[in-house]
Amino acid sequence: MSPRADRTPLERCRRTFRYIYLRLVRVGGDPVHIALGFALGVFLGVFPTFGLGIPLALFLASIFRWNRVSAVLGSLVMNPLTTPFFWTLSGTLGAAIFRADAKNVLQTVQNGERLRSLTVGAGIYLAGNTIIALVAAVLSYFLALRAVILYRKKRKERKQRLREDRG
């Protein structure tokens, strides 16, 4: 059995986010453009783009001249481990916005009103998801900007200490 098979889902999630963090803070370029690219990627990752999140992130980041690598990294925030969380949160928020009962939507599906219930369900989900994606993008912008700036500051201080120790 491989060491990867022994990891719990929580450990795998932690390792995934650590990888994204380390790649993000080590990307070259302007911290604001890095953070904007990351936020764009998070928005497109959370929003249902049906597999087009990464290509859209690359395309839009190129147009806006934001960091493309961080845009791709941001889109990876939505992965098999986080998808159920975002889907549930989006559906719950959408239902709260429309004051809809998820059980009633499911009941209309069971009563044969599939098209109507799918339309209503999609509207509920998209309303909640749009808000969740926007909030996630705004939060990720500020977190990414802070992380990049702090990482670079600490790296600069370490280099300074090394120079002083040698000199």
PASEBA-1860 file (N, C-alpha, C; in nm, 3 decimals):
! residues 167
1> MSPRADRT> 0.085/-0.118/0.000/0.000/0.000/0.000/0.089/0.124/0.000 ~ 0.055/0.220/-0.082/0.137/0.341/-0.094/0.109/0.436/0.022 ~ 0.205/0.525/0.053/0.185/0.622/0.161/0.065/0.713/0.134 ~ 0.035/0.739/0.007/-0.078/0.826/-0.025/-0.211/0.762/0.015 ~ -0.220/0.632/0.006/-0.344/0.563/0.039/-0.375/0.573/0.188 ~ -0.272/0.592/0.270/-0.290/0.600/0.414/-0.341/0.736/0.461 ~ -0.339/0.836/0.374/-0.378/0.971/0.414/-0.528/0.983/0.426 ~ -0.570/1.054/0.528/-0.713/1.081/0.546/-0.755/1.192/0.451
9> PLERCRRT> -0.885/1.205/0.424/-0.929/1.317/0.339/-0.886/1.452/0.393 ~ -0.886/1.469/0.524/-0.843/1.595/0.583/-0.696/1.622/0.555 ~ -0.613/1.520/0.566/-0.471/1.537/0.536/-0.449/1.570/0.389 ~ -0.525/1.503/0.301/-0.513/1.532/0.158/-0.557/1.675/0.128 ~ -0.663/1.721/0.192/-0.712/1.857/0.173/-0.606/1.958/0.222 ~ -0.550/1.931/0.338/-0.447/2.019/0.394/-0.326/2.027/0.302 ~ -0.284/1.913/0.249/-0.168/1.909/0.158/-0.199/1.984/0.028 ~ -0.321/1.969/-0.022/-0.360/2.039/-0.145/-0.353/2.190/-0.126
17> FRYIYLRL> -0.411/2.237/-0.014/-0.411/2.381/0.010/-0.272/2.433/0.043 ~ -0.190/2.352/0.105/-0.051/2.393/0.131/0.024/2.407/-0.002 ~ 0.003/2.313/-0.092/0.065/2.319/-0.224/0.022/2.447/-0.296 ~ -0.108/2.476/-0.296/-0.159/2.597/-0.362/-0.097/2.721/-0.298 ~ -0.091/2.723/-0.165/-0.033/2.837/-0.094/0.114/2.858/-0.134 ~ 0.192/2.752/-0.130/0.335/2.766/-0.162/0.357/2.808/-0.306 ~ 0.280/2.753/-0.398/0.293/2.794/-0.538/0.253/2.941/-0.555 ~ 0.148/2.981/-0.484/0.097/3.118/-0.496/0.199/3.220/-0.447
25> VRVGGDPV> 0.252/3.199/-0.327/0.341/3.300/-0.270/0.477/3.305/-0.340 ~ 0.509/3.201/-0.414/0.638/3.199/-0.484/0.629/3.247/-0.629 ~ 0.509/3.280/-0.673/0.490/3.329/-0.810/0.554/3.467/-0.820 ~ 0.620/3.491/-0.932/0.680/3.622/-0.953/0.579/3.721/-1.005 ~ 0.605/3.848/-0.982/0.518/3.952/-1.034/0.464/4.042/-0.924 ~ 0.381/4.135/-0.967/0.320/4.231/-0.876/0.219/4.161/-0.784 ~ 0.229/4.181/-0.652/0.137/4.116/-0.558/-0.011/4.143/-0.588 ~ -0.043/4.264/-0.633/-0.183/4.295/-0.663/-0.231/4.213/-0.782
33> HIALGFAL> -0.149/4.200/-0.886/-0.188/4.121/-1.002/-0.195/3.972/-0.969 ~ -0.109/3.928/-0.880/-0.114/3.788/-0.834/-0.246/3.764/-0.760 ~ -0.280/3.855/-0.669/-0.403/3.840/-0.591/-0.527/3.851/-0.680 ~ -0.525/3.942/-0.778/-0.639/3.954/-0.869/-0.656/3.828/-0.953 ~ -0.546/3.772/-1.001/-0.554/3.647/-1.076/-0.608/3.534/-0.992 ~ -0.561/3.527/-0.867/-0.608/3.421/-0.776/-0.757/3.437/-0.749 ~ -0.802/3.558/-0.724/-0.945/3.583/-0.698/-1.029/3.546/-0.819 ~ -0.982/3.580/-0.937/-1.052/3.542/-1.060/-1.064/3.390/-1.070
41> GVFLGVFP> -0.955/3.321/-1.043/-0.956/3.175/-1.048/-1.051/3.115/-0.946 ~ -1.052/3.172/-0.825/-1.145/3.122/-0.723/-1.289/3.143/-0.768 ~ -1.319/3.262/-0.820/-1.456/3.287/-0.866/-1.495/3.185/-0.973 ~ -1.410/3.166/-1.072/-1.443/3.073/-1.180/-1.441/2.927/-1.134 ~ -1.362/2.898/-1.033/-1.361/2.762/-0.978/-1.488/2.730/-0.903 ~ -1.539/2.826/-0.827/-1.660/2.804/-0.748/-1.784/2.814/-0.836 ~ -1.784/2.907/-0.930/-1.899/2.925/-1.019/-1.906/2.807/-1.115 ~ -2.025/2.758/-1.147/-2.034/2.641/-1.235/-1.997/2.675/-1.380
49> TFGLGIPL> -1.875/2.644/-1.417/-1.827/2.671/-1.553/-1.820/2.542/-1.635 ~ -1.861/2.432/-1.576/-1.872/2.303/-1.646/-1.741/2.263/-1.713 ~ -1.635/2.266/-1.636/-1.505/2.222/-1.685/-1.425/2.328/-1.759 ~ -1.480/2.446/-1.774/-1.409/2.552/-1.846/-1.343/2.653/-1.753 ~ -1.340/2.625/-1.624/-1.284/2.719/-1.528/-1.140/2.756/-1.553 ~ -1.055/2.656/-1.575/-0.913/2.683/-1.596/-0.889/2.756/-1.729 ~ -0.946/2.708/-1.840/-0.926/2.785/-1.965/-0.982/2.927/-1.957 ~ -1.097/2.945/-1.893/-1.152/3.080/-1.876/-1.062/3.165/-1.789
57> ALFLASIF> -1.009/3.106/-1.682/-0.919/3.180/-1.592/-0.795/3.226/-1.669 ~ -0.738/3.138/-1.749/-0.621/3.176/-1.830/-0.655/3.286/-1.930 ~ -0.766/3.270/-1.997/-0.808/3.367/-2.098/-0.833/3.504/-2.036 ~ -0.914/3.508/-1.931/-0.949/3.637/-1.869/-0.829/3.701/-1.800 ~ -0.746/3.620/-1.735/-0.626/3.676/-1.671/-0.533/3.737/-1.776 ~ -0.527/3.675/-1.892/-0.445/3.730/-2.000/-0.501/3.863/-2.049 ~ -0.632/3.869/-2.066/-0.696/3.992/-2.112/-0.673/4.106/-2.012 ~ -0.693/4.077/-1.883/-0.679/4.180/-1.780/-0.535/4.204/-1.738
65> RWNRVSAV> -0.443/4.121/-1.790/-0.301/4.128/-1.755/-0.277/4.102/-1.605 ~ -0.354/4.007/-1.554/-0.335/3.959/-1.419/-0.251/3.833/-1.426 ~ -0.204/3.786/-1.314/-0.115/3.671/-1.311/-0.191/3.543/-1.350 ~ -0.147/3.480/-1.457/-0.215/3.360/-1.509/-0.192/3.238/-1.420 ~ -0.071/3.224/-1.367/-0.042/3.110/-1.280/-0.130/3.115/-1.156 ~ -0.142/3.232/-1.097/-0.226/3.242/-0.976/-0.374/3.223/-1.010 ~ -0.416/3.259/-1.132/-0.555/3.235/-1.173/-0.584/3.086/-1.180 ~ -0.489/3.010/-1.235/-0.507/2.864/-1.241/-0.507/2.806/-1.100
73> LGSLVMNP> -0.416/2.853/-1.016/-0.412/2.804/-0.878/-0.543/2.835/-0.806 ~ -0.598/2.953/-0.828/-0.725/2.988/-0.765/-0.838/2.897/-0.808 ~ -0.837/2.858/-0.934/-0.944/2.770/-0.981/-0.935/2.631/-0.919 ~ -0.818/2.594/-0.868/-0.801/2.464/-0.804/-0.860/2.459/-0.663 ~ -0.902/2.573/-0.611/-0.966/2.574/-0.479/-1.092/2.487/-0.481 ~ -1.158/2.486/-0.597/-1.273/2.397/-0.613/-1.219/2.265/-0.663 ~ -1.228/2.164/-0.580/-1.177/2.032/-0.613/-1.271/1.928/-0.553 ~ -1.248/1.801/-0.577/-1.342/1.700/-0.526/-1.364/1.704/-0.374
81> LTTPFFWT> -1.267/1.757/-0.301/-1.284/1.765/-0.155/-1.370/1.884/-0.113 ~ -1.367/1.994/-0.189/-1.442/2.113/-0.151/-1.575/2.128/-0.224 ~ -1.593/2.054/-0.332/-1.715/2.065/-0.411/-1.843/2.044/-0.330 ~ -1.854/1.937/-0.251/-1.979/1.919/-0.175/-2.009/2.037/-0.082 ~ -1.905/2.094/-0.022/-1.923/2.210/0.066/-1.982/2.328/-0.010 ~ -1.922/2.363/-0.124/-1.969/2.478/-0.202/-2.108/2.453/-0.261 ~ -2.136/2.332/-0.305/-2.268/2.300/-0.361/-2.375/2.314/-0.254 ~ -2.347/2.257/-0.137/-2.444/2.263/-0.028/-2.466/2.407/0.016
89> LSGTLGAA> -2.358/2.481/0.033/-2.369/2.621/0.074/-2.445/2.703/-0.030 ~ -2.418/2.680/-0.157/-2.486/2.754/-0.264/-2.636/2.723/-0.265 ~ -2.671/2.597/-0.254/-2.812/2.559/-0.252/-2.884/2.613/-0.131 ~ -2.820/2.608/-0.017/-2.880/2.657/0.108/-2.902/2.808/0.101 ~ -2.800/2.881/0.055/-2.813/3.026/0.045/-2.918/3.065/-0.059 ~ -2.918/2.997/-0.173/-3.018/3.025/-0.277/-3.159/2.999/-0.227 ~ -3.177/2.891/-0.153/-3.309/2.860/-0.097/-3.351/2.967/0.003 ~ -3.256/3.016/0.081/-3.287/3.123/0.177/-3.325/3.252/0.105
97> IFRADAKN> -3.256/3.282/-0.004/-3.286/3.404/-0.081/-3.428/3.398/-0.136 ~ -3.464/3.284/-0.193/-3.596/3.269/-0.255/-3.703/3.219/-0.158 ~ -3.662/3.201/-0.034/-3.752/3.145/0.067/-3.816/3.016/0.015 ~ -3.734/2.936/-0.047/-3.779/2.810/-0.104/-3.743/2.696/-0.012 ~ -3.824/2.594/-0.016/-3.799/2.474/0.062/-3.743/2.369/-0.033 ~ -3.624/2.323/-0.005/-3.560/2.225/-0.092/-3.645/2.099/-0.105 ~ -3.716/2.064/-0.001/-3.803/1.946/-0.006/-3.914/1.965/-0.108 ~ -3.968/2.086/-0.120/-4.072/2.112/-0.219/-4.019/2.099/-0.361
105> VLQTVQNG> -3.897/2.145/-0.383/-3.836/2.132/-0.515/-3.819/1.985/-0.550 ~ -3.771/1.907/-0.454/-3.755/1.763/-0.477/-3.890/1.695/-0.499 ~ -3.992/1.740/-0.428/-4.126/1.683/-0.443/-4.181/1.706/-0.583 ~ -4.155/1.823/-0.643/-4.203/1.849/-0.779/-4.133/1.758/-0.880 ~ -4.007/1.722/-0.852/-3.936/1.627/-0.939/-4.005/1.492/-0.931 ~ -4.038/1.449/-0.810/-4.102/1.318/-0.792/-4.243/1.316/-0.850 ~ -4.310/1.430/-0.859/-4.445/1.437/-0.914/-4.446/1.449/-1.066 ~ -4.330/1.441/-1.129/-4.324/1.443/-1.274/-4.303/1.580/-1.335
113> ERLRSLTV> -4.286/1.680/-1.254/-4.265/1.816/-1.305/-4.115/1.845/-1.312 ~ -4.045/1.759/-1.382/-3.898/1.766/-1.383/-3.845/1.897/-1.442 ~ -3.895/1.938/-1.558/-3.842/2.057/-1.623/-3.862/2.181/-1.537 ~ -3.983/2.196/-1.483/-4.012/2.311/-1.396/-3.924/2.309/-1.272 ~ -3.912/2.193/-1.210/-3.834/2.184/-1.087/-3.685/2.203/-1.114 ~ -3.638/2.153/-1.229/-3.497/2.175/-1.263/-3.469/2.322/-1.287 ~ -3.560/2.391/-1.351/-3.544/2.534/-1.377/-3.543/2.611/-1.245 ~ -3.637/2.579/-1.159/-3.643/2.645/-1.027/-3.519/2.611/-0.946
121> GAGIYLAG> -3.482/2.483/-0.945/-3.363/2.440/-0.870/-3.236/2.506/-0.921 ~ -3.223/2.516/-1.053/-3.104/2.581/-1.111/-3.099/2.728/-1.074 ~ -3.214/2.795/-1.077/-3.219/2.936/-1.039/-3.180/2.957/-0.893 ~ -3.233/2.870/-0.808/-3.202/2.877/-0.665/-3.052/2.856/-0.644 ~ -2.998/2.751/-0.707/-2.857/2.720/-0.693/-2.769/2.833/-0.746 ~ -2.800/2.883/-0.866/-2.717/2.989/-0.926/-2.719/3.117/-0.846 ~ -2.834/3.151/-0.789/-2.840/3.272/-0.705/-2.747/3.258/-0.585 ~ -2.757/3.146/-0.518/-2.670/3.123/-0.402/-2.525/3.111/-0.443
129> NTIIALVA> -2.499/3.041/-0.553/-2.363/3.018/-0.597/-2.294/3.147/-0.640 ~ -2.367/3.235/-0.707/-2.308/3.362/-0.750/-2.259/3.442/-0.630 ~ -2.341/3.446/-0.527/-2.301/3.520/-0.405/-2.182/3.451/-0.339 ~ -2.187/3.320/-0.327/-2.076/3.245/-0.265/-1.948/3.267/-0.345 ~ -1.956/3.260/-0.478/-1.838/3.278/-0.562/-1.781/3.419/-0.548 ~ -1.868/3.519/-0.543/-1.820/3.658/-0.525/-1.754/3.678/-0.390 ~ -1.817/3.627/-0.286/-1.760/3.641/-0.150/-1.626/3.567/-0.143 ~ -1.622/3.446/-0.198/-1.497/3.368/-0.198/-1.388/3.442/-0.275
137> AVLSYFLA> -1.424/3.504/-0.387/-1.325/3.577/-0.468/-1.271/3.698/-0.393 ~ -1.360/3.774/-0.330/-1.316/3.892/-0.255/-1.226/3.852/-0.138 ~ -1.269/3.751/-0.063/-1.186/3.705/0.049/-1.052/3.651/0.000 ~ -1.054/3.575/-0.109/-0.929/3.518/-0.159/-0.835/3.626/-0.210 ~ -0.890/3.735/-0.264/-0.804/3.845/-0.308/-0.724/3.899/-0.190 ~ -0.794/3.931/-0.081/-0.725/3.990/0.034/-0.631/3.889/0.101 ~ -0.672/3.763/0.109/-0.584/3.661/0.168/-0.460/3.638/0.083 ~ -0.478/3.632/-0.049/-0.364/3.610/-0.138/-0.268/3.729/-0.134
145> LRAVILYR> -0.323/3.849/-0.137/-0.240/3.969/-0.133/-0.158/3.972/-0.004 ~ -0.223/3.945/0.106/-0.155/3.944/0.235/-0.048/3.834/0.241 ~ -0.082/3.716/0.192/0.012/3.603/0.195/0.136/3.633/0.111 ~ 0.117/3.686/-0.008/0.231/3.716/-0.096/0.320/3.823/-0.033 ~ 0.259/3.929/0.017/0.336/4.039/0.077/0.413/3.990/0.201 ~ 0.346/3.914/0.288/0.414/3.863/0.408/0.526/3.766/0.373 ~ 0.502/3.679/0.277/0.604/3.583/0.236/0.727/3.655/0.183 ~ 0.704/3.754/0.100/0.817/3.828/0.042/0.891/3.908/0.148
153> KKRKERKQ> 0.819/3.963/0.242/0.881/4.039/0.351/0.971/3.948/0.435 ~ 0.918/3.831/0.471/0.996/3.736/0.551/1.116/3.686/0.474 ~ 1.099/3.659/0.344/1.210/3.613/0.261/1.319/3.720/0.254 ~ 1.280/3.845/0.241/1.375/3.956/0.236/1.450/3.968/0.369 ~ 1.378/3.954/0.481/1.442/3.959/0.613/1.540/3.845/0.632 ~ 1.504/3.724/0.585/1.595/3.610/0.595/1.723/3.633/0.516 ~ 1.707/3.685/0.395/1.824/3.714/0.312/1.913/3.819/0.378 ~ 1.850/3.919/0.438/1.925/4.024/0.507/2.005/3.966/0.624
161> RLREDRG> 1.940/3.876/0.702/2.009/3.813/0.815/2.126/3.728/0.769 ~ 2.106/3.656/0.658/2.215/3.574/0.604/2.334/3.660/0.562 ~ 2.307/3.774/0.498/2.413/3.865/0.458/2.487/3.919/0.579 ~ 2.413/3.953/0.684/2.475/4.007/0.805/2.560/3.901/0.874 ~ 2.510/3.775/0.875/2.586/3.667/0.938/2.716/3.637/0.864 ~ 2.714/3.652/0.732/2.833/3.626/0.651/2.932/3.741/0.662 ~ 2.878/3.863/0.675/2.962/3.983/0.669/3.025/4.016/0.797
END
